[in-house]
Each structure stands twice: as structure tokens, then as C-alpha cells.
Amino acid sequence: VRDSQKADFAITVKESGLKKAWYG
């Protein structure tokens, strides 16, 4: 796994967590 893919995954997890915080 490239670092860029790790970063993209981290951003996806972070954004999904924020969405849960807002809408959950």
C-alpha cells in the first residue's frame, strides 16, 4: 500500500467519522 493510498484511506475514515458525529 502506497503512502498516498494510506492518506486517502485516513481521510475517508476521518470524513466518515465526522459525518457520524454530525448526522449520527
Backbone as XML, in Angstrom:
<?xml version="1.0"?>
<chain id="A" units="angstrom">
  <residue number="1" name="VAL">
    <atom name="N" x="0.851" y="-1.200" z="0.000"/>
    <atom name="CA" x="0.000" y="0.000" z="0.000"/>
    <atom name="C" x="0.879" y="1.239" z="0.000"/>
  </residue>
  <residue number="2" name="ARG">
    <atom name="N" x="0.627" y="2.107" z="-0.956"/>
    <atom name="CA" x="1.423" y="3.338" z="-1.030"/>
    <atom name="C" x="0.979" y="4.316" z="0.035"/>
  </residue>
  <residue number="3" name="ASP">
    <atom name="N" x="1.877" y="5.255" z="0.342"/>
    <atom name="CA" x="1.561" y="6.260" z="1.358"/>
    <atom name="C" x="0.349" y="7.087" z="0.940"/>
  </residue>
  <residue number="4" name="SER">
    <atom name="N" x="0.229" y="7.371" z="-0.353"/>
    <atom name="CA" x="-0.897" y="8.188" z="-0.823"/>
    <atom name="C" x="-2.214" y="7.453" z="-0.582"/>
  </residue>
  <residue number="5" name="GLN">
    <atom name="N" x="-2.191" y="6.135" z="-0.772"/>
    <atom name="CA" x="-3.408" y="5.355" z="-0.530"/>
    <atom name="C" x="-3.740" y="5.348" z="0.952"/>
  </residue>
  <residue number="6" name="LYS">
    <atom name="N" x="-2.709" y="5.283" z="1.796"/>
    <atom name="CA" x="-2.933" y="5.325" z="3.241"/>
    <atom name="C" x="-3.546" y="6.658" z="3.623"/>
  </residue>
  <residue number="7" name="ALA">
    <atom name="N" x="-3.055" y="7.730" z="3.017"/>
    <atom name="CA" x="-3.560" y="9.069" z="3.323"/>
    <atom name="C" x="-5.018" y="9.170" z="2.887"/>
  </residue>
  <residue number="8" name="ASP">
    <atom name="N" x="-5.324" y="8.675" z="1.696"/>
    <atom name="CA" x="-6.703" y="8.731" z="1.190"/>
    <atom name="C" x="-7.633" y="7.943" z="2.108"/>
  </residue>
  <residue number="9" name="PHE">
    <atom name="N" x="-7.165" y="6.780" z="2.564"/>
    <atom name="CA" x="-7.976" y="5.955" z="3.450"/>
    <atom name="C" x="-8.200" y="6.665" z="4.774"/>
  </residue>
  <residue number="10" name="ALA">
    <atom name="N" x="-7.144" y="7.287" z="5.305"/>
    <atom name="CA" x="-7.254" y="8.010" z="6.574"/>
    <atom name="C" x="-8.256" y="9.149" z="6.443"/>
  </residue>
  <residue number="11" name="ILE">
    <atom name="N" x="-8.219" y="9.848" z="5.308"/>
    <atom name="CA" x="-9.148" y="10.962" z="5.073"/>
    <atom name="C" x="-10.582" y="10.429" z="4.985"/>
  </residue>
  <residue number="12" name="THR">
    <atom name="N" x="-10.756" y="9.306" z="4.310"/>
    <atom name="CA" x="-12.092" y="8.715" z="4.179"/>
    <atom name="C" x="-12.641" y="8.343" z="5.544"/>
  </residue>
  <residue number="13" name="VAL">
    <atom name="N" x="-11.803" y="7.711" z="6.363"/>
    <atom name="CA" x="-12.232" y="7.319" z="7.710"/>
    <atom name="C" x="-12.556" y="8.552" z="8.534"/>
  </residue>
  <residue number="14" name="LYS">
    <atom name="N" x="-11.702" y="9.575" z="8.410"/>
    <atom name="CA" x="-11.908" y="10.801" z="9.178"/>
    <atom name="C" x="-13.217" y="11.469" z="8.771"/>
  </residue>
  <residue number="15" name="GLU">
    <atom name="N" x="-13.462" y="11.552" z="7.465"/>
    <atom name="CA" x="-14.678" y="12.205" z="6.979"/>
    <atom name="C" x="-15.918" y="11.409" z="7.381"/>
  </residue>
  <residue number="16" name="SER">
    <atom name="N" x="-15.846" y="10.077" z="7.299"/>
    <atom name="CA" x="-16.996" y="9.264" z="7.691"/>
    <atom name="C" x="-17.251" y="9.434" z="9.180"/>
  </residue>
  <residue number="17" name="GLY">
    <atom name="N" x="-16.193" y="9.580" z="9.966"/>
    <atom name="CA" x="-16.338" y="9.803" z="11.404"/>
    <atom name="C" x="-16.986" y="11.144" z="11.672"/>
  </residue>
  <residue number="18" name="LEU">
    <atom name="N" x="-16.610" y="12.158" z="10.895"/>
    <atom name="CA" x="-17.200" y="13.485" z="11.063"/>
    <atom name="C" x="-18.675" y="13.455" z="10.688"/>
  </residue>
  <residue number="19" name="LYS">
    <atom name="N" x="-19.000" y="12.732" z="9.624"/>
    <atom name="CA" x="-20.399" y="12.625" z="9.198"/>
    <atom name="C" x="-21.220" y="11.954" z="10.290"/>
  </residue>
  <residue number="20" name="LYS">
    <atom name="N" x="-20.654" y="10.925" z="10.921"/>
    <atom name="CA" x="-21.368" y="10.250" z="12.007"/>
    <atom name="C" x="-21.551" y="11.206" z="13.170"/>
  </residue>
  <residue number="21" name="ALA">
    <atom name="N" x="-20.556" y="12.026" z="13.423"/>
    <atom name="CA" x="-20.636" y="12.980" z="14.535"/>
    <atom name="C" x="-21.736" y="14.006" z="14.264"/>
  </residue>
  <residue number="22" name="TRP">
    <atom name="N" x="-21.848" y="14.415" z="12.994"/>
    <atom name="CA" x="-22.846" y="15.430" z="12.636"/>
    <atom name="C" x="-24.244" y="14.828" z="12.527"/>
  </residue>
  <residue number="23" name="TYR">
    <atom name="N" x="-24.342" y="13.684" z="11.812"/>
    <atom name="CA" x="-25.658" y="13.145" z="11.474"/>
    <atom name="C" x="-26.062" y="11.951" z="12.338"/>
  </residue>
  <residue number="24" name="GLY">
    <atom name="N" x="-25.072" y="11.351" z="13.037"/>
    <atom name="CA" x="-25.342" y="10.149" z="13.816"/>
    <atom name="C" x="-26.201" y="10.458" z="15.013"/>
  </residue>
</chain>
